Every structure is written in C-alpha cells, then in structure tokens.
Amino acid sequence: MGANEDQEMELEALRSIYEGDESFRELSPVSFQYRIGEDGDPKAFLIEISWTETYPQTPPVISMNAFFNNTISSAVKQSILAKLQEAVEVNLGTAMTYTLFEYAKDNKEQFMENHHPGNSTPTPIANIVSVEAPSTAPSSKKKDKKEQLSKAQKRKLADKTDHKGELPRGWNWVDVVKVQLTYFQVFKVVTVIAIK
C-alpha cells in the first residue's frame, strides 16, 4: 500500500473513533489536534499532529505551539515532545496518530509533573500602583458619598415597586400609549394631506 492509501485508511479510522469527542479536532485531512485533559484542568494541553506526504514511513510533525499551551513552560513542552518523538520512533511505518494521542492521555500526569500553573500569576495591580505612587501623597482624600434618599423619596419609591423591589407590570405603558398616539396623529395628518 502507498502512503496515500495508508493515510486515507487512518483518516477514516480517526473520524470514526473520535466522532463526537470534543477534545479531537480535524484541522485538515492531514492535520489534527487533541486536547489532553478536561476543560478547566490547569494541566491540560493540546497536541497538534500533521502528516507529511510520506507519512507513515516518515515521522509526522508534532507541535505544541497552539495558543491553548501558552501557560506551559517551554521546558515542559520540550519534554513532552521528546517523549512523543520516542513513541514515534517505535511506531514508525505504522499508523500512529491514535497511538500518540492515547499515549499522551495515558501519561498526562507524568508529562505535566513539572508544570506548576499557580506560579505564573501576574503581579497584582495594587502592588504596581503602590510602588509607583509617591510616598508623600496626601492621605486626606474626600470620600465619595453615597446619595441618601429622604423619607419621602423612599416612600415614593416603595409605593411604585412591589415587595421585591421590582416595578409592577405595565408601569411604563402610559409612555407607550403616548408614543403610539403621536405616531397615529402624524399618520392622520399625512393621510389628510395625501387625500387633498
């Protein structure tokens, strides 16, 4: 069998195996992505495998350059790629895309053991501002006062709303009726002018 026939057979197999799997994505008939790990998992990563023209006799191109992997250090990415390349060498000459994805799923914890997602937190803005602010800034700043309602205003507001604080149904219908009357009057004037 030629390389193209092998690729066609593997493509059909991948489509049937991963049908309905949200982690799998076919970018083109020769390029695939698979997310290793669940949504929201800080140790999840994305592998992209692209077939060359002579695949599976030659190794596929494996990449972790997707935006999804931006939180992973380059050292961890290189480690994962090296381990996947070892699996490629073992499976060279056979259809291996499914094997590589499953290998990555099975060894996810081992691959990501040196990945520490909590260490890459940005510096809080409050710390940046306090560092840049002069130390002799006046401390007596006027605080914004919250607008206070009088008893009469509170009573009027309570009368307009129900016990939940919501306005009753139809409270603004008067405005709708006024707008409709205005349109009706304009239409009536236009009709009278058109008739004359």
C-alpha positions in Angstrom: 0.0 0.0 0.0 1.2 3.5 -0.8 1.4 6.4 1.7 -1.8 8.0 0.5 -3.8 4.8 0.9 -2.4 4.4 4.4 -3.3 8.0 5.2 -6.9 7.6 3.8 -7.4 4.5 5.9 -6.1 6.1 9.1 -8.2 9.2 8.4 -11.4 7.1 8.2 -10.4 5.3 11.4 -9.7 8.6 13.3 -13.0 10.1 12.2 -14.9 7.0 13.4 -13.0 6.7 16.6 -13.2 10.3 17.6 -16.7 11.1 16.3 -18.4 13.2 19.0 -15.3 13.6 21.0 -15.0 17.3 21.8 -11.3 17.0 22.5 -10.5 16.0 19.0 -10.4 18.4 16.1 -9.6 17.8 12.4 -7.9 20.9 11.1 -7.4 19.4 7.6 -7.3 15.9 6.2 -3.7 15.7 7.2 -3.6 17.8 10.4 -5.2 17.0 13.8 -5.4 18.5 17.3 -6.3 16.7 20.5 -6.8 18.3 24.0 -5.3 16.1 26.7 -7.3 16.8 29.9 -10.7 18.2 30.7 -12.0 21.8 30.2 -10.8 23.9 33.1 -8.0 21.5 34.0 -4.9 23.6 34.7 -2.7 20.8 33.5 -4.5 20.2 30.2 -2.5 20.7 27.0 -3.1 20.5 23.2 -1.1 18.4 20.8 -1.2 19.0 17.0 -0.1 16.3 14.6 0.4 17.0 10.9 1.2 14.2 8.4 4.0 14.7 5.8 3.5 13.4 2.3 5.3 10.1 3.0 3.7 9.5 6.4 3.6 6.9 8.0 7.0 5.8 6.6 8.3 9.2 7.8 7.5 10.7 11.2 4.6 13.2 11.5 5.2 16.8 12.6 4.2 17.1 16.3 3.6 20.6 17.7 2.5 22.3 20.9 2.6 25.8 19.6 -1.2 26.3 20.0 -2.4 29.3 22.0 -4.0 26.9 24.4 -0.5 25.9 25.6 0.7 29.4 26.4 0.7 28.8 30.2 3.0 25.8 29.8 6.8 26.5 30.1 8.9 25.7 27.0 10.9 23.2 29.1 7.8 21.2 29.8 6.7 21.4 26.2 10.1 20.2 25.0 10.0 17.3 27.5 6.5 16.2 26.2 7.6 16.5 22.6 10.8 14.4 23.3 8.7 11.6 24.9 6.3 11.7 21.9 9.2 11.5 19.5 10.4 8.4 21.3 6.9 6.9 20.7 7.1 7.9 17.0 10.4 6.1 16.6 8.8 2.9 18.0 5.8 3.1 15.7 7.5 4.4 12.5 6.0 2.7 9.4 2.5 2.2 11.0 -0.5 4.4 11.5 0.4 6.2 14.8 -1.8 9.3 15.3 -4.3 7.5 17.5 -1.5 5.8 19.3 0.3 9.1 20.1 -2.9 10.7 21.3 -3.7 7.8 23.6 0.0 7.7 24.8 -0.3 11.3 25.7 -3.6 10.8 27.5 -2.2 7.8 29.5 0.9 9.7 30.5 -0.6 13.1 31.1 0.3 13.3 34.8 3.9 12.2 34.1 4.2 14.7 31.3 2.9 17.6 33.4 4.6 16.7 36.7 7.0 19.7 36.3 4.2 22.1 35.3 3.1 24.4 38.1 0.2 26.5 36.9 0.0 28.6 40.1 3.5 30.0 39.8 2.7 32.1 36.7 0.3 34.6 38.4 0.8 38.2 37.4 1.7 40.9 39.9 -1.5 42.5 41.4 -2.3 46.0 40.1 -2.5 47.3 43.7 1.2 46.4 44.2 2.2 48.1 41.0 0.3 51.3 41.9 1.6 51.4 45.4 5.2 51.1 44.1 4.7 53.9 41.6 2.7 56.2 43.8 4.8 58.9 45.7 5.1 58.3 49.4 4.2 61.9 50.3 0.7 61.7 48.8 -2.0 63.5 50.9 -3.9 61.0 53.0 -7.0 63.1 53.5 -8.9 62.3 50.3 -12.5 63.2 50.2 -14.6 60.0 50.0 -17.4 59.9 47.6 -20.7 59.9 49.5 -23.4 57.6 48.5 -26.6 59.5 47.6 -29.0 59.5 50.5 -32.7 59.4 49.9 -35.2 61.3 52.1 -38.1 59.5 53.8 -40.5 61.0 51.2 -38.3 59.7 48.3 -38.0 56.3 49.9 -41.8 56.1 50.5 -42.5 57.2 46.9 -40.1 54.5 45.6 -41.7 51.9 47.8 -45.1 52.8 46.5 -44.0 52.3 42.9 -42.5 48.9 43.5 -43.8 45.6 44.8 -42.4 43.8 47.9 -39.4 42.5 45.9 -38.4 46.0 44.8 -39.5 45.4 41.2 -41.7 47.7 39.2 -45.2 46.3 38.5 -46.1 45.1 35.1 -47.2 47.9 32.8 -45.7 50.8 34.9 -44.4 52.4 31.7 -47.4 51.7 29.4 -48.5 55.4 29.6 -45.3 56.3 27.7 -46.0 53.6 25.1 -49.6 54.9 24.6 -48.3 58.5 24.2 -45.8 57.4 21.6 -48.5 55.4 19.7 -50.8 58.4 19.8 -48.1 60.6 18.4 -47.5 58.2 15.5 -51.2 58.0 14.9 -51.6 61.8 14.8 -48.7 62.1 12.3 -50.2 59.3 10.2 -53.6 61.0 10.3 -52.1 64.4 9.2 -50.1 62.7 6.3 -53.3 60.8 5.2 -55.3 64.1 5.2 -52.7 65.9 3.2 -52.4 62.9 0.7 -56.2 62.9 0.2 -56.4 66.6 -0.5 
